[in-house]
C-alpha cells in the first residue's frame, strides 16, 4: 500500500535559498534593527516566499506572527507588548472596518512602545483599498522591501529540496524540464512535487520526464 504522507514546509533560515529574486528583500529584513521607526512592509506576488521570509525574520527578532484574518478581536494591547510583531497578508484587511481600525491601533501601539513591526502584502499600500484614512496614511508611510517572482535558480533549488524531503532523487535535467513549464510560484512547486510523488507511489513508477509530463498535462 502506498502512503501519500503530508510534507510540512520547512521555513527556517537554513531552508532559505538566496537568489536575485529575494536577495534584496532578505538584506532589508536582516537590517531590521535599522528600520525607520522600526517598521517595514514586505511586498511580493503570491508564491514568491513572503511567508518564509516572515518566519525567518520572526525567529531573528523574536516576533509573534499574526495572520491578518486573526487580527480583528485580538487583544492588541497584549500583542503590542511582544518583542516584535509580523502581520501577514495585511492587504486582505481592506474593506473590513473592524480590521482596518485594528491595523491602525496596532501600528500606533507598536510605535509608542518602539516594537519592530513587519507587514507582508502582495501590493503597495496605496493599492490595498483601505477605507480608513488614518490606517492608509500609516501604511503608506512605511518603508517597503520587494520580493520578485521566483527565478530559475530559486525554483530549481526549491524543487531539489522538496524532492529530497520526500527521499526522491531526480536528474538535474528533470528539474530544468519542470522549471521551464511550471508557474513561477513556490506553492505550485510544492503542489507539483506532491502530485509527482503521489502518482509515482500509486503507480509504482519512478519520477521521470514521462511521469512529469502526464502530471503537468493533468494539472494544466
MIBA-134989 format. One record per residue (C-alpha): residue in three letters; x, y, z. Coordinates in steps of 0.02 Angstrom, whole numbers, plus 32768, in hexadecimal, padded with zeros to 4 digits. Layout:
// MIBA-134989
ALAXYZ...
END
This chain:
// MIBA-134989
UNK800080008000UNK804180AD7FD4UNK803281388053UNK803081ED8019UNK8072823E80B6UNK806482FB80C9UNK8106835C80C0UNK810F83F18135UNK8163848880E5UNK820B84B08133UNK821085698158UNK82B4858081B5UNK834C85E58184UNK83AB85498151UNK8320851E80D6UNK832385C88082UNK837385CC7FD6UNK83B686767FA5UNK83AD86B17EF0UNK839C87587E98UNK82E087477EAFUNK82E887547F6DUNK839687937F9AUNK8368884B7FACUNK82CE88268014UNK833287B28084UNK83B78838809DUNK832F88B580CDUNK82E9883D814FUNK839688138191UNK83AD88CD81B3UNK831088D7821EUNK8368892D82AFUNK838289C3823EUNK82D289CE81F4UNK828A8A7F81F9UNK821A8A838293UNK822F89C6829BUNK81B389A5820EUNK81B8894B8166UNK813E890880E4UNK8175886F8081UNK812088707FD7UNK811D87E27F5AUNK80A9877C7EECUNK805286E07F28UNK80CC86507F33UNK816986BC7F37UNK819A86867FE7UNK815687108059UNK811F869480DFUNK81CA864280E2UNK822386E980F6UNK81A7871E817CUNK81CC867F81DEUNK8287869A81CCUNK8275874D820AUNK820487198299UNK8287869E82D5UNK830E872482CDUNK82A687AC8322UNK8248873B839CUNK81A88777834AUNK80F687378354UNK80AC870982ABUNK7FF7873C8291UNK7F8A871281FBUNK7F1F87A581C4UNK7E81873D81D7UNK7EA3872E8292UNK7EC287E782B1UNK7E0D881F82D2UNK7DE387ED8384UNK7E9987D883B7UNK7ED28828845AUNK7F3988B08408UNK7F8188F284AAUNK7FC5884684D6UNK8004882A8426UNK806088D18427UNK80BD889C84C4UNK811588128464UNK81CA882D8430UNK819588448379UNK8101881F8307UNK80F387DE8255UNK804787F38204UNK802C87898169UNK7FBE87B580D4UNK7F8D88608118UNK7F41888F8070UNK7EB688118095UNK7E768887811DUNK7E37890880A1UNK7D7C892380A4UNK7D6488DF8154UNK7D48897581C7UNK7D7189158266UNK7E0F88CB821BUNK7E4B897281D7UNK7E3089C48280UNK7E92893682D3UNK7F20894F8258UNK7F258A09827FUNK7F2689EF833BUNK7FA789638334UNK801B89D082CEUNK800B8A5E834CUNK802489EF83E3UNK80C189A08399UNK81058A4B836BUNK80E78A8E841BUNK813F89F88467UNK81C989F783E4UNK81A8894483B3UNK81DE890B8304UNK814E88F0828CUNK8156888B81EAUNK80C188878174UNK80B1881980DAUNK8041883B8045UNK803288157F8CUNK802F88CD7F57UNK806189797F97UNK7FEA89C58019UNK7FA68A447F9EUNK7F5989B27F3FUNK7F09895A7FD4UNK7E6989BE7FD0UNK7E6989ED8088UNK7DD08A5580B6UNK7E138A99815BUNK7E7E8B31812FUNK7EE88B2481CDUNK7F128A6E81AAUNK7F3A8A9480F4UNK7FAD8B248121UNK800A8ABB81A3UNK80268A2C812AUNK80598A9D8099UNK80DC8AF08109UNK81328A4A812AUNK81D08A1B80C8UNK81C289868055UNK822B88F2801EUNK81FA88947F81UNK820187DC7F54UNK820787B17E9BUNK81B487157E53UNK8223867B7E6AUNK82AA86707DE5UNK82F285D17D98UNK837E85B97E1AUNK830485CC7EABUNK8280855A7E60UNK830484D87E36UNK834C84D97EE6UNK829F84CE7F34UNK826C843C7EC5UNK830A83DC7EF0UNK82EB83FA7FAAUNK823483C77F9DUNK826283257F44UNK82EB83027FC3UNK8270831C8052UNK820B828E8008UNK82A882247FEDUNK829882317F31UNK833482447EC8UNK831782957E1EUNK838982C17D8EUNK83BA83797D77UNK836D836F7CC9UNK82C383477D16UNK82CF83DE7D89UNK82F6844C7CF3UNK826583FE7C94UNK81ED84287D22UNK822E84D97D3BUNK821285007C83UNK815C84C97C8AUNK811884F67D36UNK80D185977D7EUNK815186037DD6UNK810785E27E80UNK815385887F16UNK80A885457F48UNK809684FB7E9AUNK814084A87EB0UNK810684547F51UNK8063841B7F02UNK80BD83D97E68UNK813B83727ECAUNK80AE832D7F36UNK804B82FC7E9BUNK80E282A77E4CUNK810782497EECUNK805282107EFFUNK804681D17E4CUNK80EF817C7E54UNK80BB81207EF3UNK800F80F37EB1UNK805180AF7E0DUNK80F5806B7E52UNK815880D27DD2UNK81F4813C7DE2UNK81E681F97DD2UNK821882127D1DUNK81F982917C94UNK816A82257C53UNK811682247CFCUNK813382DF7D0EUNK80E682FE7C63UNK804A829E7C95UNK803882FD7D3AUNK805583A67CE6UNK7FD3837F7C61UNK7F5483447CE1UNK7F6C83E27D48UNK7F7884587CB5
END
